[in-house]
Amino acid sequence: MVGEALLALLMGTFAALLEVLAGSGLAVPFGLGVTVLWVLRRGLPATVLLAASAATGWSGGPVLLLICAGWAAGARIRRVWTLVGTFVLGWALFTVTGVWKDAASVSPKLVLGVSLGGFLVLAVLPALYGRYRAQRRALLDALRDRNDQLLRERVMVVHQARLRERHRIAQDMHDSLGHQLALISVHSGALEVDRTLTDRQREAVGVLRQAAVAAMRELREVVGVLHDESTAVPPAPGAAAAGPARGGVEGIDALVESSRTAGAEVVLSREGERRPLPAAVDHAAYRIVQEALTNAHKHAPGAPIGVALRYEPDALVVEVTNTRAPELVGVRAGAGAAVSGGQGLTGLRERARLVGGMVHAGQTPEQGFRLAAVLPYEAAEGGKEDAAAAGEDDWVFEGLPPAEDGGGKRRSPAMGCAVGVVGVGVVLLGLLVWGVVAFTDGTRDATVKKERYDRIQVGTAESAVLRELPPGNNLFTSEYKGTGPTPPEGAACRWYLLDGAPGESWNDEHVARFCFKDGVLVEKQEYVSKN
């Protein structure tokens, strides 16, 4: 704050000093105004630029403020068209005040050209550089933020991949080992009630059954721990399919045969025209049948089971049903208690969802159970969640700029500023050429040759004299008005530089004056003006 206040006082003092040197008598108003505008330049860059443009067009005191206001406007006005409109309006004010002040003594056309060149140099060029610096700083900040975000994303992707693989392992353990342990339990349960076995054999089978049940319980606990730690990311069908081959739809026959060998009554039926399936859908159908058979063996041992595969026009329908379990006699209490971790149906629904299908499970009116899955022939694509489940690292974070296509080109903030600088340079070069040409023409229009001066005689009609004289230019002759001998009373005079009459010293200029009255040349004078 102290530094800003000192800079404001310094700017105001500088403006007042320039006004004192120019002798305009506006040192105090301009000094105070520049001080206030300097303080407001950051909060109101457009307003300060317009005020500085109007003030600088009237007088040169606030010229340093105009340079700083152009810099601040270029750096702080973000919308391009707002910035362009502000500078166009600023140039208009700069030009209007200049024409208003100097139109009486200088050609408005010349004021227009000078104001355009001056505004480009004093305001537009600083604005372009300020905008380049601001955009470069913003780009560097964005790149730093993006780099930090990418580092965090990399850690996150590694963590998610680890959890995803853990979930896949848990799911495969549940589906494959659980199924095999369930078959062991069913086999041992069937042997345990076999009347042909001796008591010792039946006791050994019971121990085997209890061991299988304990193994199933421990497996459920391990799977539950793995699943709970990785629920943030669903299992990847692609990853599951990439694991050890467990069979697809073709492997369902082996599952049914294994259940029949265990003593279960299983009927497999297929309907419709068979067609090839994607690996993810094929694997999901196999796992659904495997899990349904496992649940039937556990919860309804001895009940008939029906497995149906129906190839519909747009999807594969997998259905597994079982009736109510018959009452078993001779089984010791607690020997047939089913062990369930609650993960089977959840995993099946997730598998079906990931390939764009769905699973329905529930009891039938006959107190049995039915599990049905609808699996489309083409796995779902395009969703962010499914892409993440399929192992694609397609993470989207707020605040990151979108990735560009391979054929696209990045736009550099320096490019726009460079184009602006080149454009301003071309305009300035054009103005310089125009200024040289205008100066040459103005000098020629304000100069009369000595021979022509001598040829013109007093008493000649004004129209005839004006045809002999050049049109004149007040920019070069306005300082000669009121100099030389006193002109005739009531006469209107015209001043010219006299070419061909040597001066007495290097700073002497010969002036030719023609005075007209009542349409006649009444006097012509040649005198030397000291600069």
N, C-alpha and C positions, 0 to 999 in steps of 0.2 A: 504493500500500500504506500509506503514512504517513497519507494522508487518510482511508482506510478505518479504520485503527486509531484515529485521533482521533475519528471519528464514532462508533465503537463505544464508546469510553470516555465520550463525551458522552451517548450514549443510556443507558448503564448508570448514569451519575451522575444523569441526570434521573429515571430510574425510582426510584433509591434515595431521592432527595430527596422525591418524591411519597409514598413509603412512610413516610418520617420525618414528613412533615406529617400523614399519616393516622394515625400512631401505631400501625401494625400490628405493628411489631417484625420485619418481614421485609425491611428495607432492604438488607441485605447479600446474602441469597439472590436477591432480585429484581434487584438491580444486576448481579451476576455473570451471572445467567441471561440478562438482556437483552443484555449485552455479547456473550456467546457466540452467541446467536441472531441478533444483527445481522450478525455475520461470516458466518453460514451462510445468510442469507436468499436469496442469489443461487443458490447451488448446490442448496439444498434448500428451495425456496419453499413447497411443500405442508406439509412437516414444521414449518417455522418458523411458518407460519400457524396450524396446529393448536395448537402449544405456546403461541403468543401469545394465541390465543383462550381457552384454558383458564386461563392466568395472568391475563388481563384480567378474565375473569368472576369471579375470586376477589378481585382487588384492582385499583385504578386505576393502579398504577405503570407497567405495561407498555403503557399505552394508545397512546403514540406508536409503539411497536414494532408494535402491531397495525395501525395505519394504514399504516406502511411495508411490513409483511408482506403486507397486502392488495394494495397497489400492485405489489409484486414478483410475487405469485402471478398476478395478472391479466395481467401483461406476459410472464411466462415459462412458464406452463402452457399449452401449445398446444391440447390436446384439450379441446373444450368440455365434454363430460360429465365428464371428470376434474376440470376446474375447478369445475363445479357441485357435484359430489360432495364435493370438498374444502371448499367453503364451507358446504355443508349440515352436514358433520361438524364443522366449526369452530364453527358456530352452536350445534350441540348441546352441544359441550363448554363453550362460553361460557355457555349457559343452565344446564347441570347444575351447574357450579361455583358460579354465582350462587345457584341454588336451595339448594344444599347449605350455603352460607354463611349465607344470609339467611332460610331457610324458617322459622326459629323466631320471627322478628320481623316478617316481611313475608309477605303472601299470595303463594303460589307463582304464582297467576294473574297477579298484578301483576308479579312478577319475570319471568315468561315474556314479557309484552308489552314491558316495558322492555328486556329483553335482545334481543328481535327488532329493535326500533327502534334500539337502540345499535349492534348488530352491522351493520345495514344502513348506518348512517352512518359508522361507524369502519372497516369492512372492505370492504363491497360497493361503495360509491361510489368509493373510491380504486382498487379493482380494475377497475371499469368504465373509469375514466379511463386507468389504466395500460394496459389492453388496447387501448383506442382509440389511444393514442400508439404502442404497439408495432406494431399493424396498419397504421397510417398510415406509419410508418417503413419497414415491410416493403414496402408498396405502392409507395412512392416509389423504393425500391431496385430493385424489380422493373421499374418503368417506365423507370428509367435503363438497366438491363441490356437491356431490350427495345429501347429506342431505339438503343443501341449495336449490338445485333444486327441491327436493321433497316438501319442504315447499312452494316454489313459485307455484309449480304445484297444491298443495292442494287448495291454494287460488284461483287459476285459475279455477279449476274444480268446486268449489262452485259457483264462479261467472258465469261460463258458464251454470251450471245447473239452476241457477236462471233465466238467460236470455232465456234458452230453455223452461222453464215452462211458462214464460211470453209470449213467442211467441205462444205456444200451446193454451193458453187462448185466445190470440188475434185471432188466426185462428178459434177456435170454436165459438167465439162471432160473427165473420164475417159470418161464414157458417150458423149457426143456427138462431141467432137473425136477421141477415140480411134477411134470407129467410122468416121468419115469418113477419117481417115488410114489406117486399115486397108484401106478400100476403094481408096484411091489406090495403096497398096502392092500390093494384089492386081491392080488394073488394069495397073499398070506391069510387074508380074511376068509377067502374061499376054502383054503386048506384047513383052516382052524375049525370049520364046521363039517369037514369031511368025516363021515362016520367010519370010514375004513382005516383011519389013522389011530395009532395007539395013543394013550394019554401022554407018554413021553414025547412022541412026535408032535402031538397037538400043543404041548407046552413049548417045544422048541419053535414051532411056527408062531405061537403067541409072542415069544421073545423077539422073533424077527419082525413081527408086525409092530410091536412097541418101538423097536429100533427105527423102523421106517417112519412111524409117526413122529418120533423125537427128531429125526433128521429133517422131516418136513417142517416141523416147528422152528428149528434153528435156521433152516433156509429162509423161512418167511421173515424171521427177525433180521437176518442179514440183508435180504432184499429190501425190507422196510427202511433200514438205515441208509442204504445206498439211494433209495428212491427219495427219501425225505431231504437228502443233501443236494439233490439235483432236480427238484421240481421246477426250478426257474426256467429250465430249457427242456422242451419235449424231446422224446427220442427221435432219432433220425432214421427214416426208412432206408435211405441210401446206406447209412452206416450198418444197419441191421442186415441188409441184403448183402453187404460186403463181407460179413462175418462168415463163420463156418457154415457150409451148406446144410440146411435142415430140411430141404424139400419145399416145394411149392404145392400147387394144386395136385401135381402128380404124386406127391408124398402123402396125400390124405388116405390113399388106399392102405399104405403101411400103418398109419395111425389106427385105422379101423380094424385092421387085422390084429394089431397088438391088443386092442381092447377085446376082441373076440377070444384071443388066446387066454386072456385073463378071466374068461368066463362070462363076459358081458354079451348081451344080445344087441348087436349093432347092425342096422340096415343102412346101406349107402345107395343113394339114387342120384342120377344126373339127368337133367332135362335141357333141351335147347342145343343149338349148334355150338360146339366148343370153338373157342377162339383164343389167340395168344394174348397174354396179359403182361403188363409192365412188371418189372421185378418187384417193385414195392407192393403192388396189388397182389401179386402171386404169393409173396411172403406173408402178407397180412392175412390172406385167406387161410393159409396153412396154420398160422398161429391162432387164429380164431377157432378153428376146428379143434386144435390141440387143447386149448384152454377150456373149451366147452366140454370135451370128453373128460378132461381132468376133473372139472366141477361135477359132472354127472357121476363119475366113479366115487368121488368123495361124499357127496350129499345124497345120492340116490343109488347106493350099491345094489346091483341085481336088477335094476329097472331097465326095460328095453329102451334103446337109444336109436333115434333116427337122424341121419345126416343127409342133407339134400343140397345139391349144387344146381342152381338154375341159371342158365345163361339167357338173360333178358336182352332185349334189343340195345339197351344203353348201359347195363350194369350187370354184375355178377351178384346173385343173391345166395348167401351161405346161411343155412338154417340147421340148427341142432336142437332136437327136442328129446325129452325123456319123460316117462310117466312117473307116477308116485312110487317111491321105493317100497317093495314088499317087506313085511315084517320078517326079520331073520331070527331064527331060533338057535339057541346054544351059544351065542356070542356073549362073552363076558362083558359086564358093565364097564363102560368107558373104553372098551377096545375099539369101537367103531366111531369114536368121537372125531368129527371132521376138523381139520386144522385149516384155518383161512386167514390170510394176511390182509384181505380186503384190497389187494392190488390187481387182481386178475381182470375184472370187468373194466376197471379204470384204464389199465393198459390197453385193453382191446378197443375201447372207445377212442383212445388217443391214436392208436394205429390207424383206425378207420378214418378219423378226422384228417390225418396227415395226407391221406391219399384222396381226400374229397368225398369220403363215404360216411356212413353212420352205422351205429350198432344199437339194437333194441334187445333188452333182456327182461324177462318177467315170468310170473307163474301163469299156467294155463288153467282153464276152468276145472280140469280134472285133477287139480293139485299137483300137476307136473311142472316142468320148467321148459321155457323156450328161449333160445338165443338166435337172433337173426341179424345179419349184416348185409348192407347194400354197398358194394364196392364198384365204383365206375371203372370202365375199361381203360381210361386215361387218367393218370394221377394228376391231382390239382397242381396248377402252376401259377406263379405271379404274385401270390400273397407274401407279404413280408414275414409273417409268422411262419408260413410253410417253408419259405426259403431259408429262414434261420434254422428250422427243424431239419432241413435236408443237408445241413452242414455248410451253407453258404454264409460267408461273413459279410452279410449285407446290412450293416448297422447304420442307422440314421440318427444323427445327433442334431439338436437345436443349435443354431448359431454358426454352423459350418457352411461355407459357400458351397453350392452344388458343384459336383464334379463335371468337368467339361468333356465333350466328345473328343475322340482321338483326332478327328479332322478339324476341330475348332481351334481358334487361336486366342491366346490370352491377350487382353487389352492392357497395355501399359499406361499408367497414369501420366508418364512423361510424353506419350505420343500426342495426346490432346493439347498439352501445353506447348509442345514443339510446333505443332500445326498452328497454334495461335501466335506463337512468336514469329514464325515464318510469315503468316498473314499480316501481322503488324509491321514486320520489316518491309514487305512488299508495298504496303500502303505508304509507309514513311518514305520509301524510295520514290514512289510515284509523286508524293507531295513535294519531295525535294526537287525532282525534275520540273514539276509544275511551278514551284517557287522560283527556280532559276529562269524559266521561260517568262513567268509573270514579271519578275524583276527587270528582265531585259526589255520586255514590252513597255513596262511602266516608265523606265528610264527614257526610252525612245519617245514615248508620248509626252514626256515633260521637258524635252530638250528641243530648242530651235537653233538652226544653224546661223552663224554670223552673216552669211551671204543672204539668207532669207530675211533676217532682221533688217539688214540694210535696204533690201528691196521694198519693204513695206513702207508706205508714206503716210504721214498724218493727214487726215481728211478723207481717207479711203473709207468706203462703207464697211460697216462691221461685218456684214455677211461675206464680203470679198476677203476681208482680213482673216476671218475664221476659216475660210477655205484654204488659205495659205498656211495657217498655223496647225500644229498637231493638236489632238484632242485634250492634252494636258492630263496631269495626275496629281491629285492633292497630297498623296503620300510623300511625294518628293518635293513639293513646292509650298506646303502649308506653313512651313517655318519662315518663309520669306514674306508672308503677309504682315503688313505694318512696318516693313523696313524700307529703306531708301527715301528719296525725296517725297514730300507730301503730295499725294495725287490730287488732281483737279476736283473741286467740290461737285458732288453729285455723280461722279463717274464710277463705273464698275470696271475693275481692273482684273487682269489675268497675269500670272507670273510663270516664267519659264526659266530653265537653265539655258545659258547661252554657250553654245559650242563654237570654238574657233577663236575666242578672245582670251589670250593668256592672262593668268592671274599674276598678282604681284608677289605672292608667296604660295607655299604648298597648300595652305589652308584657306586660300581665297577662292570664292566662287563668283563668277559673273552671272548676274541675274538680268533677265529682260522682262520689262513690265509694259503691258499694253492696256491703256485705259480707254473705255468707250462711253460715249454719252449721246443720247438721242440717235442711236444707230450709226454713229460715225466714230472713227478712231480720233480721239482728241489729243492723245499724248502717247509717246513711247519713250521709255527710259532704259538705260543700261547702267548698272552700278555694280559695285563689288560688295559682296556680303561676307563678313568675317564669321567663321565657325568657331 
